Amino acid sequence: MRDATQALTVLAALDPSPGKRALLEQRLAAIAADLDGNPLFRPAQLPDTHFMRFVIIDDPRRELPSLLAWETNHDGRTAAYLAAVARAAPAIGVVFECCADYPAAGIADLDGWIAWMQARAYPAGAFYIAYRGVPRREILNDRRVHEAIREIVDHDDRARVCRLPRGELQRRICEQLKARHPELELSPTGDDEARWVIGKIVAALLAIAALPIVVLLALPWYAMLRYKETTEFSTFYARPAPIDPAVRDAEDRATQNQLTHVVDIKPGRFRLATLWLVLQAIDVVARVYAVRGDLGGITTIHFARWVILRDRRRGVRRRHRLVFFSNYDGSWESYLGEFIDRAAYGLTAVWSNTVGFPPTEHLVCAGARHEEQFKQWTREHQIATQVFWTGAAGSTVQNIRDDLWIRRNLDRGLGDDEVVRWLGKL
Amino acid sequence: MTCPQPADLEAIQGLVYTSWNDHRYAGFLFATMGSDARASRAWLGDLRRDISPVTHRGHQLRGRLQVALTPSGLRALGVPDDVIGMMPAEALGGMASRRQSLGDTDPTGWQLGGRHSRLDVLVMVYACDPESRARRLAEQRAALCAAGAAVLPDELGWPLGPREHFGFADGLSQPYLPGLHAAPRRGQDTVAAGEILLGYPNAYDQLPMSPVWADFDLGRNGTYLVFRKLSQDVAGLWGWIAGHARRLAGGDPIAAAELTELLGAKLMGRWRSGAPITLTPDRDDPAYATIDRVNAFKYLAHDPDGLRCPISAHVRRANPRDARGGSAASSETVVNRHRILRRGRSFGPPLPYDAAVAGRDDGNPRGLYFISLQSSIARGFEFIQQSWLANPGFAGLHLEPDPIIGNPSGPRHLSIPAQPIRLRLSDVPTVVTNLGGDYFFLPSLPALARIAAGP
């Protein structure tokens, strides 16, 4: 689909040769210490990128190789994006060259580099976007438009302005905006209403088509689920789970924050298949229903994705993992609280398939509603994010959605009620 | 049991159910215990007999005593580390460790606690006159010193009056904690007992984590206490408001004086009498400040866009009631998972309103000993402070932290919704500064006895 934002997750094994890991850690720390001024790699050079992070994923049991994860939320197709990254921000190679089997020619061999990256790109099981279909340049433009309007309103003669009819007031603001800011894009664009409607119809048809299979499998699946739920192990926390100081220090810093969470999927095909299905369902919801910044009542997530990390080893008991990356507004406590208060069904359906999760009933009940236990479990599996970069610092999801709405309704000859709403949002 | 029974009320420290308002003189002693745990336990064993439980109510000439301990205080008294380790992470870390999340100043400069001064014990004295307060504080100081403790200078509350220092009636929307009084007042929200007290189901119908010593639940009938010494710049706040009022009134002094009152009420969400601006938007009407009417309002129902009470107003942010998103009912359910009991007292002399409006400070230190009680500091005090008050993106706002509590980082705007267009003020001053404090555990009387008995 045109211009839709994509989730790219590159997971590359670290180079095991001595010194490489230390070098990577050192470089990531240097980048994080000064995102915009460090001499190594400046994420702001990345084209069309909303959020990105680098995370080193270690296996606490030291059976699986350590990985470097690059989570990026970008506009356009992945291959084109990687080519654009290589052109605009070739310095990103200083990070990846610490990984195993990195091509000797590096980014200089563009096709080889893109192929290397794509070979390590994992699909997202489910991907949520708070402003689906809106490219980054539009978000930045609209933020500047709103900022400029605020300036105009703040400096107007209030007593005089308040006497104007509302429609006249809006027109005046638009005229001043055009006169003072010719560089801003002000022409109205519509919402992709038709796209979501088509999406909903397709989703409904698919659901109907799948119905016979669902009916056939539902009973045995449910019986198996209930058996598992009564026999599987849950961690009980009588004391707080220890928190990595690096996680704590990176938390609650700014308007936008991040969370990276890695946990083993419960052993066996049943849980893996159930998890895959649940993620598919959430992905459909995120693609056609939750497209305007509201995921089941949570209005503070910019981008979030779950990635199933398959264990490809042979001859051993495999340990598939589930990785969760979230870019959200506000504090950790409020984010987890929103999860529990507003979206407990969905996230219980996902994480009940992973090890140690609080006891669950019927896939979606109980689980995360064990509030304190769920928070401790999250803490236990949360890992430190070495580099976190946001392309719209200071804006909450709702700020971004308001900016979009204000610009899109700038010049559209709104009705009286809508003008009141428009002026009210300034 | 979902709420405290009469036997529990004998065990719970009185502060949980009362602010001891019939004792107008409060004093606070902070101490670091000595290295002799046996002597410290003997001190606690003696003190315990003087601690007033909920059932000892009413005015007492000798005054009332309450005591709270930090995790380091419990350690100094000989409570094993693995027991203390069952307390929540934020309680174990202490307030200074949460500086980033709370938006506090550098704890190295704090008057209470912080990086270099370990607080173990807080003894709270509530008395009916300044002489008995002085006497009791001296006794407590002597007892602590005899046990080898180092005691900080007395922290003395200003005699309790009807208003806090900014001039507003305070402590109006406390939630109702079941157990003692038969029913909540009109408009008063009921919280699950486990939101305040350990040992009872909380708002998620779960028992909160609790430190258990062998078979004895130290947490039961206890709670966590947050103490913050907040400095208030009264002339800074009202001088700033009056400056904008004069500018907007265009030279008319009577209009400017009225507008000062109105802007102050817009900032706070209540008029100085306590009357909610949501119910009486144009003028202060003390008829709405009565105990029955002062909380009898909602936001979504009466004022969804903040045209009466701005979204950014202090009381609306501290308790968003039905307007925190979703339906009114779901918002109230969620909001009631973040309620605390406030037990604060002012310190320092009040500044007269005229001087404040003129921006004339008298140089006296003044402020609030903020005290709150909750079973989870992270979900109670910290959440309200961080996610609702200091959060510049609260409820769709942009770069707008709470106008009273503030947020030291970044620009600070305040928008006041109005027709046809909002008024936005862009240079909101910092008027509240934390001078220090810590997170304490307020044990039950049996828990104090258990701690005093030793390992």
Interface residues (C-beta under 8 A of the other chain):
Chain A: R150 V153 D154 R158 A159 V161 C162 L164 R166 L169 Y237 A238 R239 P240 I243 D249 E251 D252 R253 T255 G297 T299 D329 G330 S331 E333 S334 G337 I340 D341 R342 R369 H370 E371 E372 Q373 R379 G394 S395 T396 Q398 N399 D402 V420 L423 G424 L426
Chain B: G85 M86 M87 P88 A89 L92 Q100 S101 N202 Y204 Q206 P208 M209 V212 L248 G250 D305 G325 G326 S330 T333 V334 R337 H338 S376 A378 R379 E382 F383 Q386 S387 N391 P392 G393 A395 G396 H398 L399 G410 P417 Q419 P420 I421 R422 L423 R424 S426
